[in-house]
């Protein structure tokens, strides 16, 4: 028989998951920022809107490739 989980145990689990999520987001941000610096994005004189547009296009291109790969392997 399984022991009941208390509210405080659930709260502890939630807090641990929040911390884990925060670390994962920070790691992803650092990885992306590092790649952007290496690619020379920091030196470009373009607006945030233009940068967002270009990055959205790149994202769509890679996501399209994922879909293609998934379909081909199915």
C-alpha positions in Angstrom: 0.0 0.0 0.0 1.3 3.4 -1.0 1.7 6.1 1.7 -0.2 9.3 1.3 1.8 12.3 0.0 1.4 15.4 2.2 0.9 18.9 0.9 4.3 20.0 2.3 5.9 17.1 0.3 4.2 18.3 -2.8 5.2 21.9 -2.1 8.8 20.7 -1.7 8.7 18.8 -5.0 7.2 21.8 -6.8 10.0 24.1 -5.4 12.6 21.6 -6.5 11.1 21.4 -10.0 11.0 25.2 -10.2 14.7 25.4 -9.3 15.5 22.7 -11.9 13.5 24.6 -14.5 15.3 27.8 -13.7 18.7 26.1 -14.1 17.6 24.5 -17.4 16.4 27.9 -18.7 19.7 29.5 -17.6 21.7 26.8 -19.3 19.7 27.2 -22.5 20.1 31.0 -22.4 23.9 30.7 -21.9 24.2 28.2 -24.8 22.2 30.4 -27.2 24.1 33.5 -26.2 27.4 31.8 -26.7 26.4 30.6 -30.1 25.1 34.1 -31.0 28.4 35.7 -30.0 30.4 33.1 -32.0 28.2 33.8 -35.0 28.8 37.5 -34.7 25.3 38.5 -33.9 26.5 40.9 -31.2 28.3 43.0 -33.7 25.3 43.4 -36.1 23.5 46.7 -36.1 20.0 45.5 -36.5 16.8 46.0 -34.5 15.4 43.5 -32.2 12.4 43.1 -34.5 14.7 42.3 -37.4 16.7 39.8 -35.3 13.5 38.1 -34.1 12.3 37.8 -37.7 15.5 36.2 -38.8 15.6 33.8 -35.9 12.0 32.8 -36.4 12.8 32.0 -40.0 15.8 29.9 -38.9 13.7 28.1 -36.3 11.0 27.3 -38.9 13.6 25.9 -41.3 15.0 23.6 -38.6 11.5 22.6 -37.5 10.6 21.8 -41.1 13.6 19.6 -41.3 12.6 17.8 -38.1 9.2 17.1 -39.6 10.7 15.8 -42.8 13.1 13.5 -40.9 10.2 12.2 -38.8 8.1 11.5 -41.8 10.9 9.8 -43.7 11.7 7.5 -40.7 8.1 6.6 -40.1 
